[in-house]
Amino acid sequence: MTQFAKKLRGILEKAGKLDGPTGEALLAEALSQKRPFTEVLVKKGVATEHELVALIARAANIPPIDLSRLTVNKEVLESVPEDVAREYCIFPVDKIGSIITVAVANPFDVLKLDDIRIITGCQLRLVVSTAEEIEKIRGKGYQKESESVDGILGSFDDADVELKETDTEEEGTDLSAISDEDSPIVKLVNKMILDACNTGASDIHIEPFEKKVIVRYRKDGSMAEVMTLPKRMQNNITSRIKIMSKLDIAEKRKPQDGKFQMKIGNKAIDFRVSILPVVWGEKTVFRVLDSSNLALDIKSLGFEPKAMEDYLWACAQPYGMILVTGPTGSGKSTTLYSAVKHIAAPDINLVTVEDPVEYQLEGINQVPVNVKAGLTFGAALRSILRQDPDVVLLGEIRDQETLEIAVKAALTGHQVLSTLHTNDAPSTITRMVDMGMDPFMVASSTLVICAQRLARKLCTNCKKRTELPKDALLRLGFTEAEVEQPMELYEPVGCPRCNHGYKGRFALLETMRMTEPIKRMVVERAHIADVKTQALKEGMLTLRRCGLLNAARGKTSLQEIEASTMAD
């Protein structure tokens, strides 16, 4: 990887896409996290997958290929064993006589290509793709019929895998029937997980109904049905997941939460599991926690300059409270983790309290909440404050007790980072007062309040240029001056490489710094609308405003911004 990464860094520098110090830093990050250099480059916005493939192809004088449009030929796959394709990161595309067309991510490794020629006994015709695209199509292409959904369902036998529950809880349940890795149920659950990870899904939903079980994935924020299973498989699937998560398989009346880890490729991925009793059985939801997707560099989050300035200013303060608000799944944890990574230093005692600990950060003391054992947010925070902390990250402020301790900690020389569930930054003040906090304490302790949402990015492969009349743009929230300027407005189309015209998501951040005028208004219990008006005068960008600015740059669509943010 290192030689190819260095070669690619040189290609990008020559093309003006990268400077020396940045390239060195990104290469070091890829090596430390054991991630493909191309993946890091795409995530950091240095270049798109399409641009990388084009640059590599031009440098190697080899044509590029879009593997997402390829129809896999099973006969061609037989020419290259799966273990060879995996080890050398290649995929056989076509074969004519003794010449195989092979997609490669690194066309510069002559020794590797010679090995492939010897193993296959054929001449090679090379085409270029990325390692990520090759890995995706290899997982689908070499999938055996017995490992496909139809193959698994065909091999399912009620008598072979039905769990035999005993009459008494003490005797437990016979797990031997589904502990075998060759079991259809084990294969099916593993396939769900593997497919979800390969397609970039953030959540897996297994939903029981009267006559069937539906499996849906959440990808880029939207749900999509991926398979329908027979009702008779429901209990076995749920039991298998409970075993993986170390939950009680005999308990079907209460909600249960658990977690497990699986190694997929070269990455260890954590899964958070929630099981909830519903009318027709138990609904199961997996949250996929892939730490390789965690952008810990605060400056790579892509916030607007004003929001980034406010956030970095707050992180630089010696004490006070930083709050990030928004609904579940809006990226609050990622934003807070980036602040923790930015603040962390050998001379700082930094402790987190989380429920649960989603990502393990090296060199950070992380405390998992355990309500059954009496370790609540409030209890953990009280104990942490006796351990001489400089910075404390609270996963969430859920009650008055936790809020009071957090505010007092922020007032007595500690920096506190936490989250709340509110719709925007100004309404957070009302929420804190409603929870029993004195307005003076709120104003004195808080540095900055952030509201966050995730919006979908347009697919660069298929997005289509569009135009809107000026009056429509004005109604959406653009200013008179902006509508007079040229805009890069696009709309989603949809192609094999994306999800209905979108691929990936990015964060919108609204920041309200607690300036002296705003503090005064809070203490005087001014109406929240007046506080928002003052914040806007001071330059606050609302979520809708951040979204419009990104739509005008062609990063997302106006439809997406209307769907994900409220009008000002």
C-alpha positions in Angstrom: 0.0 0.0 0.0 2.8 2.4 1.0 4.5 2.5 -2.4 1.2 2.9 -4.3 0.0 5.6 -1.9 3.3 7.5 -2.4 2.9 7.2 -6.1 -0.7 8.4 -6.0 0.3 11.3 -3.7 2.8 12.4 -6.4 0.2 12.1 -9.1 -2.2 14.3 -7.1 0.5 16.9 -6.3 1.4 17.1 -10.0 -2.3 17.6 -10.9 -2.6 20.4 -8.3 -5.0 18.5 -6.1 -2.7 18.2 -3.1 0.2 20.0 -1.5 3.2 18.3 0.1 2.4 18.7 3.8 -1.3 17.8 3.4 -0.4 14.7 1.3 2.0 13.6 4.0 -0.6 14.1 6.8 -3.3 12.2 4.9 -0.9 9.4 4.1 0.1 9.1 7.7 -3.6 9.0 8.7 -4.4 6.2 6.2 -1.5 4.1 7.5 -2.3 4.7 11.2 -6.0 3.7 10.6 -5.1 0.9 8.2 -7.5 2.4 5.6 -6.9 2.6 1.8 -5.3 5.9 0.9 -7.9 6.5 -1.8 -10.7 6.1 0.8 -9.1 8.8 2.9 -8.7 11.1 -0.1 -12.3 10.8 -1.0 -13.6 11.3 2.5 -11.4 14.4 3.0 -12.8 15.9 -0.3 -9.4 16.0 -2.1 -10.9 14.2 -5.1 -13.9 12.1 -6.0 -13.6 8.4 -6.9 -14.2 9.3 -10.5 -11.3 11.9 -10.5 -8.9 9.5 -8.7 -9.6 6.7 -11.2 -9.1 9.1 -14.1 -5.8 10.4 -12.7 -4.4 6.9 -12.1 -5.6 5.7 -15.5 -3.9 8.7 -17.2 -0.6 8.2 -15.3 -0.5 4.5 -16.1 -1.9 4.9 -19.7 -4.6 2.3 -18.9 -8.3 2.8 -19.5 -10.6 3.3 -16.4 -13.7 1.2 -15.7 -17.0 1.8 -13.8 -17.5 -1.5 -12.0 -20.9 -0.5 -10.8 -22.2 -0.9 -14.3 -20.5 -4.3 -14.9 -22.5 -7.4 -15.4 -20.6 -10.2 -13.7 -19.8 -13.3 -15.8 -19.5 -16.4 -13.6 -17.4 -18.2 -16.3 -14.8 -15.4 -16.2 -14.6 -15.6 -12.4 -13.5 -19.2 -12.7 -10.3 -17.9 -14.3 -9.1 -16.2 -11.1 -9.6 -18.0 -7.7 -11.3 -15.9 -5.1 -8.4 -15.9 -2.7 -6.1 -14.6 -5.4 -8.6 -11.8 -6.3 -8.8 -10.9 -2.6 -5.0 -11.0 -1.9 -4.0 -9.0 -5.0 -7.1 -6.6 -5.0 -8.2 -7.4 -8.5 -11.4 -8.5 -10.3 -11.7 -10.4 -13.6 -13.9 -8.4 -16.0 -13.7 -10.4 -19.2 -11.8 -13.2 -20.9 -11.2 -13.8 -24.6 -9.0 -16.8 -25.4 -5.9 -16.6 -23.2 -6.3 -12.9 -22.4 -8.1 -11.8 -19.2 -9.3 -8.2 -18.7 -8.6 -7.5 -15.0 -9.6 -4.4 -12.9 -6.8 -3.3 -10.7 -6.4 -0.6 -8.1 -2.6 -0.4 -8.4 -1.5 -0.7 -12.0 2.1 0.2 -11.1 3.0 -3.0 -9.1 4.8 -4.9 -11.8 5.8 -7.8 -9.6 2.2 -8.4 -8.5 1.0 -8.4 -12.1 3.6 -11.0 -13.0 2.4 -13.2 -10.1 -1.2 -13.0 -11.5 0.0 -13.9 -15.0 1.8 -17.0 -13.6 -1.1 -18.1 -11.4 -3.7 -17.7 -14.2 -1.5 -18.8 -17.1 -3.0 -15.9 -19.1 -2.0 -12.6 -20.5 -3.5 -9.6 -18.7 -5.3 -6.6 -20.1 -5.6 -4.0 -17.4 -8.3 -1.5 -16.5 -8.3 0.8 -13.5 -10.8 1.1 -10.6 -10.5 1.9 -6.9 -9.9 -0.7 -4.1 -13.3 0.1 -2.6 -15.2 -0.6 -5.9 -13.2 -3.8 -6.5 -13.9 -5.0 -2.9 -17.6 -4.3 -3.4 -18.0 -6.2 -6.6 -15.8 -9.0 -5.5 -18.1 -9.7 -2.5 -21.1 -9.9 -4.9 -19.4 -11.7 -7.8 -17.8 -14.5 -5.9 -20.9 -15.1 -3.7 -21.8 -18.8 -3.9 -25.4 -19.8 -4.6 -25.6 -21.4 -1.2 -24.7 -18.0 0.3 -27.3 -16.0 -1.6 -30.6 -15.3 0.1 -32.5 -17.7 -2.2 -29.9 -20.4 -1.5 -30.1 -19.9 2.2 -33.9 -20.0 2.2 -33.8 -23.1 0.1 -31.6 -24.9 2.6 -33.7 -23.8 5.6 -35.3 -26.7 7.4 -37.6 -26.0 10.4 -36.7 -29.4 11.9 -33.0 -28.7 11.7 -32.8 -25.2 13.2 -35.9 -24.7 15.2 -35.0 -23.6 18.8 -36.3 -26.0 21.3 -37.4 -23.8 24.3 -37.8 -25.6 27.6 -40.6 -25.1 30.1 -38.3 -23.7 32.8 -36.1 -20.7 32.6 -33.4 -22.4 34.7 -32.9 -25.2 32.2 -32.3 -22.6 29.5 -32.5 -23.1 25.7 -30.9 -25.6 23.4 -28.5 -23.4 21.3 -26.6 -26.2 19.6 -28.9 -26.1 16.6 -27.9 -22.6 15.6 -24.4 -22.4 17.0 -23.0 -24.2 13.9 -21.5 -21.7 11.3 -23.0 -23.8 8.5 -26.6 -23.2 9.8 -28.8 -21.3 7.3 -29.8 -18.9 10.0 -26.1 -18.0 10.8 -25.4 -17.6 7.1 -28.5 -15.4 6.7 -27.7 -13.1 9.6 -24.0 -12.8 8.5 -25.1 -12.0 5.0 -27.4 -9.2 6.2 -24.6 -7.7 8.2 -22.0 -8.1 5.4 -24.3 -6.6 2.7 -25.2 -3.6 5.0 -21.5 -2.9 5.6 -20.6 -3.2 1.9 -23.4 -0.9 0.8 -22.6 1.7 3.5 -25.8 1.3 5.5 -25.9 2.9 9.0 -28.7 0.8 10.4 -30.3 -2.6 9.8 -34.0 -3.0 10.6 -35.6 -6.5 11.0 -39.4 -6.0 11.3 -41.9 -8.8 12.0 -45.4 -8.6 10.5 -48.3 -11.0 10.5 -47.2 -13.2 7.6 -43.6 -12.1 6.8 -40.4 -10.5 8.1 -39.1 -7.4 6.3 -35.4 -6.4 6.3 -34.6 -2.7 5.6 -31.4 -0.8 5.6 -30.9 2.9 6.3 -28.4 4.4 3.9 -27.6 8.1 3.7 -30.5 8.7 6.0 -33.3 7.1 4.0 -34.8 3.6 4.5 -35.0 1.0 1.7 -36.4 -2.6 1.8 -33.8 -5.2 0.8 -35.4 -8.5 1.5 -38.6 -10.3 2.6 -38.3 -13.4 4.7 -40.8 -16.2 5.6 -42.5 -15.7 9.0 -41.3 -19.1 10.2 -37.7 -17.8 10.3 -38.5 -14.9 12.6 -37.8 -16.5 16.0 -34.6 -18.2 14.8 -33.2 -14.9 13.4 -34.0 -13.0 16.6 -32.5 -15.8 18.8 -29.3 -15.8 16.7 -28.9 -12.1 17.1 -29.5 -12.3 20.9 -26.8 -14.9 21.2 -24.4 -12.7 19.3 -25.2 -9.8 21.5 -25.1 -11.9 24.7 -28.8 -11.1 25.5 -31.5 -13.3 27.2 -33.1 -15.4 24.4 -35.9 -16.5 26.7 -37.0 -13.0 27.4 -39.5 -11.8 24.8 -41.6 -9.3 26.7 -39.1 -6.6 27.5 -36.8 -4.4 25.4 -33.2 -5.5 25.4 -30.0 -3.7 24.3 -26.7 -5.2 23.5 -23.6 -5.1 21.3 -21.1 -7.3 19.4 -18.2 -6.9 17.1 -17.4 -8.6 13.8 -14.3 -8.5 11.6 -15.3 -7.6 8.0 -12.3 -7.6 5.6 -9.5 -5.8 7.5 -11.8 -3.8 9.8 -13.3 -4.6 13.1 -16.8 -3.1 13.1 -19.0 -2.7 16.2 -22.7 -3.2 16.2 -25.2 -1.8 18.7 -28.4 -3.9 19.0 -31.8 -2.9 20.2 -34.7 -5.4 20.5 -38.2 -4.2 21.0 -41.4 -6.3 21.5 -44.0 -5.3 18.9 -47.5 -6.8 17.9 -46.1 -9.6 15.7 -42.9 -10.5 17.6 -39.7 -8.6 18.3 -38.3 -5.9 16.1 -34.5 -5.8 15.9 -32.4 -2.8 14.9 -28.6 -2.9 14.4 -26.6 0.4 14.5 -23.4 0.0 12.4 -20.5 1.7 14.2 -17.6 1.7 11.7 -14.8 3.7 13.3 -13.1 4.1 9.9 -15.9 6.5 9.0 -15.3 8.7 12.0 -13.8 12.0 10.9 -11.8 13.0 13.9 -10.1 16.0 12.2 -12.3 18.9 13.3 -11.3 21.0 10.2 -12.4 18.2 7.9 -16.1 18.3 9.0 -16.9 20.9 6.3 -18.8 23.4 8.5 -19.4 26.9 7.2 -16.5 29.3 8.2 -18.6 31.2 10.7 -19.7 27.9 12.4 -16.2 26.6 12.4 -14.8 29.8 13.9 -17.4 29.7 16.7 -16.7 26.0 17.4 -12.9 26.3 17.5 -13.2 29.4 19.7 -15.3 27.5 22.2 -12.8 24.5 22.1 -10.0 26.9 22.9 -11.6 28.2 26.1 -10.3 27.0 29.5 -13.8 26.4 30.9 -17.5 26.6 30.1 -20.0 24.4 28.3 -20.3 23.4 24.6 -23.7 22.0 23.6 -24.5 20.2 20.4 -28.2 19.6 19.8 -30.3 17.7 17.3 -32.3 14.5 16.8 -30.9 11.0 17.1 -28.6 10.1 14.2 -27.7 13.7 13.3 -24.0 13.3 13.8 -23.7 14.9 17.2 -21.3 12.2 18.5 -18.9 12.7 15.6 -18.9 16.5 16.1 -18.1 16.0 19.8 -15.5 13.4 19.2 -13.8 15.7 16.8 -13.7 18.4 19.6 -12.3 15.8 22.0 -9.6 14.9 19.6 -8.8 18.5 18.9 -8.6 19.4 22.7 -6.8 16.2 23.9 -3.2 16.7 24.9 -0.7 15.0 27.3 -1.1 17.8 29.9 -5.0 17.6 29.9 -7.1 15.1 31.9 -10.0 14.3 29.6 -12.8 11.9 30.6 -16.0 11.0 28.8 -19.3 9.5 30.1 -21.3 7.7 27.3 -24.3 5.4 27.0 -23.0 3.4 25.3 -19.4 4.1 24.3 -19.8 4.1 20.5 -16.2 4.5 19.5 -13.1 3.8 21.5 -10.6 6.7 21.4 -7.0 6.0 22.1 -5.6 7.9 25.1 -9.1 9.0 26.3 -10.7 7.8 29.6 -14.2 6.6 28.5 -16.8 5.6 31.1 -19.7 3.5 30.0 -23.1 4.2 31.8 -24.5 1.2 33.6 -27.9 2.1 35.0 -28.5 -1.4 36.6 -25.3 -1.0 38.6 -26.2 2.6 39.6 -23.7 4.2 37.3 -25.9 6.9 35.8 -24.8 10.1 34.0 -25.2 12.0 37.2 -23.4 9.5 39.4 -20.5 9.1 36.9 -20.1 12.9 36.6 -20.0 13.4 40.3 -17.3 10.8 40.6 -15.3 12.2 37.7 -15.3 15.7 39.2 -13.4 14.1 42.2 -10.7 12.9 39.8 -9.3 16.3 38.9 -10.6 16.5 35.2 -9.9 19.4 32.9 -12.4 18.4 30.1 -15.5 16.2 30.5 -17.6 14.9 27.6 -21.2 13.9 28.6 -22.9 11.7 26.0 -26.2 13.3 26.8 -27.9 15.6 29.3 -31.2 13.7 30.1 -32.4 15.1 33.4 -32.3 18.0 35.8 -29.7 16.3 38.1 -27.2 15.8 35.3 -27.8 19.4 33.9 -27.2 20.9 37.4 -23.9 19.1 37.9 -22.7 19.9 34.3 -23.5 23.6 34.7 -21.8 23.8 38.1 -18.7 22.0 36.6 -18.6 24.5 33.8 -18.8 27.3 36.3 -15.9 26.0 38.5 -13.1 25.7 35.9 -14.0 22.7 33.8 -14.8 22.5 30.1 -17.9 20.4 29.5 -19.1 19.1 26.2 -22.5 17.5 25.9 -25.7 17.0 23.8 -29.4 17.9 24.2 -32.4 17.1 22.1 -33.7 20.5 20.7 -34.6 21.7 17.2 -32.3 24.7 17.0 -29.7 26.6 19.0 -31.8 29.4 20.5 -34.6 27.0 21.8 -31.9 25.1 23.8 -32.0 28.0 26.3 -35.7 27.5 26.8 -35.1 23.7 27.2 -32.5 24.3 29.9 -34.7 26.7 31.8 -37.6 24.3 31.6 -35.4 21.6 33.1 -35.1 23.8 36.2 -31.9 25.7 35.5 -31.8 29.4 36.6 -31.3 31.7 33.5 -28.3 33.4 35.1 -26.6 30.0 35.5 -27.4 29.1 31.8 -25.9 32.4 30.6 -22.8 32.2 32.8 -21.9 28.6 32.0 -22.5 28.3 28.3 -19.9 29.1 25.7 -21.7 28.1 22.4 -24.8 26.2 21.4 -24.8 24.2 18.2 -27.7 22.7 16.3 -26.8 20.0 13.8 -28.5 18.1 11.0 -27.2 15.7 8.3 -28.0 16.4 4.6 -27.4 14.0 1.7 -24.7 14.8 -0.9 -25.6 14.7 -4.6 -23.9 11.9 -6.5 -21.2 13.5 -8.6 -21.7 10.8 -11.3 -25.3 11.6 -12.2 -26.4 15.0 -10.8 -28.1 17.2 -13.3 -27.8 21.0 -13.7 -31.1 22.9 -13.0 -32.4 26.5 -13.0 -35.1 28.1 -10.9 -36.8 31.5 -11.3 -35.6 34.3 -9.1 -38.9 34.5 -7.2 -38.7 30.8 -6.3 -35.1 31.3 -5.0 -36.2 34.3 -2.9 -39.1 32.2 -1.3 -36.6 29.5 -0.4 -34.5 32.0 1.5 -31.8 33.4 -0.8 -31.1 37.1 -0.7 -31.6 39.6 -3.5 -27.9 39.9 -4.0 -27.4 36.1 -4.2 -30.1 35.5 -6.8 -28.3 38.0 -9.1 -25.1 35.9 -8.9 -24.7 32.6 -10.9 -25.4 29.5 -8.8 -24.4 25.9 -9.3 -27.8 24.4 -8.7 -28.3 20.6 -9.3 -31.0 18.0 -8.9 -30.8 14.3 -8.2 -31.1 11.8 -11.0 -30.0 8.3 -9.9 -27.5 5.8 -11.2 -26.0 2.4 -10.2 -23.4 4.1 -8.1 -25.7 6.0 -5.8 -28.9 5.9 -3.7 -31.6 7.7 -5.8 -29.2 10.5 -6.8 -27.4 10.9 -3.5 -24.2 9.4 -2.2 -22.9 10.2 1.3 -24.0 12.8 3.8 -22.5 16.0 5.3 -23.2 18.1 8.4 -25.1 21.4 8.7 -24.1 23.3 11.8 -25.9 26.3 13.3 -23.8 27.9 16.1 -25.0 30.6 18.6 -22.1 32.0 20.6 -23.2 33.3 24.0 -22.1 36.9 23.6 -22.7 39.6 26.2 -25.9 40.9 24.6 -27.3 37.4 24.4 -26.3 36.6 27.9 -28.1 39.8 29.1 -31.3 38.8 27.2 -31.2 35.3 28.7 -30.9 36.6 32.2 -33.7 39.1 31.6 -35.8 36.1 30.3 -36.3 37.7 26.9 -38.5 35.9 24.4 -36.6 33.2 22.5 -37.6 34.9 19.1 -35.8 38.0 20.3 -32.7 36.0 21.3 -32.7 34.5 17.8 -33.0 37.9 16.1 -30.0 39.1 18.1 -28.0 36.1 17.2 -28.8 36.6 13.5 -27.7 40.2 13.8 -24.4 38.9 15.2 -23.9 36.7 12.1 -25.4 33.3 13.2 -26.1 31.1 10.2 -29.3 29.0 10.6 -29.5 25.4 9.5 -31.6 26.4 6.5 -29.1 29.1 5.6 -26.2 26.6 5.8 -28.1 24.3 3.6 -28.9 26.9 1.0 -25.2 27.9 0.8 -24.3 24.3 0.1 -27.0 23.9 -2.5 -25.8 27.0 -4.3 -22.3 25.3 -4.5 -23.8 22.2 -6.0 -23.1 20.0 -3.0 -26.7 19.0 -2.4 -30.1 19.8 -3.9 -32.7 22.4 -2.8 -35.2 19.5 -2.4 -32.9 17.9 0.2 -32.5 21.2 2.1 -36.3 21.8 2.2 -36.8 18.2 3.5 -34.1 18.4 6.2 -34.4 21.9 7.6 -37.1 24.3 8.7 -37.8 27.6 7.0 -36.4 30.6 8.9 
